[in-house]
Amino acid sequence: MNKFHALCCAFRIILSFLFFLQHAAFAAIQTSYDPILVVVLMVKNEETVMRATLQPFLDAGINSYFIFDTGSTDATIAVTQEVFDEYGVTHGYIEQEPFVDFATSRNRALDLAEEKFPNAAFMVMLDAEWYLNDAKALVEYCELCLVRGDNYSSYLMHIINEALDNYTSRLIRCGGGARFGGVVHETIVQPGWIKVPDSIYFEYLPEAIGVEKTAARFIRDRQLLFNEYQKKPWCTRTLFYLARTCEDLGDLTSAYDFYKKRVEMVGWDEEDFIVRYRLAETIKKLVFHQKNPDYDWAEALTYYLQAYQMRPHRIEPLVGIADYYVQLNQMDTAYLFALRAAEAEYPAKDILFVEKYLYTYYRYELLARCAWYINEFEIGEWAAREAFAAYPDYKYARINMDCYLARKGQSLETMFS
């Protein structure tokens, strides 16, 4: 008993010593770096959302901000200064310069922020309407990185909403040489692959006006990307985003041409997968929605299957195929692909354009619909329940659930009674 008591005392002493060392390390860091974290935003005409975008950082007591305005004609600057004054922000700087392109202007913002905060440790560069969860934890994570002696120039941060699941390098080490590349859809040229803990994430919740601004920007983006493509036809990333922007604008024939060029090139493996998937989606739209006789489903199917072969843990190609056959009322064929999609796990390790909505809802809706018509009722009901649990207010989620329950003499009302 005495020996056990002595061991416990020794263990407590060791823990106390380790706690002292950790506390001393954090204290030394806070003395060496001032501030630990700077909040950096590049904005234009965001008067309606500036307060909400900054709020998580203000609530966490963060006092260091650099706002780089690229030509607002509304009250963005005035609103931001008003917020700084209201919260007593003593190190909030706002500068305005003309927009050049996204990478050039972001790099300019980083340079100016480092000039304003020469002793800072990290910068977090977000966009308007990116709402951070747990700003205090982000500061603590930065302190931990310093204690560990990390030498990464940037860290990946999770950005999500109902449809989106993506990672982007937006936690940046000051003095680490991180630079953005890409005139549109810019990213850190040599990104770090270390992820900030997923409990610290941005939720992208654009208001209607934000969606309209993004759509209007696509025309400018297409020209910027095309100019860059002419200068650097070998750049896989530029070509991908040029094709994607054309697709978003509804210029499907141009999107097809650019995607076809891109699939002949080798780039980042996740992007190579997305290129084939988006090419297949583009062809499907040309065939199914536009009834364009110059394109055929066989080619779309080829690219869907190529994409799936490249990353069989991703279900987007399977859902694309199943959706096509459901629309044609070929339910037996649709079932094969929908079932495989519904069985797959969520691709938690992937970072590029995971279509969250397909994983949380649409794969189950498709399976529930086609299973009904081929008498696979048990699997169909399971899928209907999964879809209904995700989005109980959706029309087809309720219709499918009603059908499967009615078959057993039940209803949605009795389901919850």
PyMOL commands that set and color helices and strands:
alter all, ss='L'
color gray80, all
select helices_A, chain A and resi 2-32+50-59+76-86+102-116+135-148+208-231+236-248+252-263+269-289+297-310+316-327+331-343+356-373+377-390+395-407+412-415
alter helices_A, ss='H'
color red, helices_A
select strands_A, chain A and resi 37-43+64-69+91-96+122-126+130-133+154-160+164-173+180-181+187-188+201-204+354-355
alter strands_A, ss='S'
color yellow, strands_A
deselect
rebuild
show_as cartoon
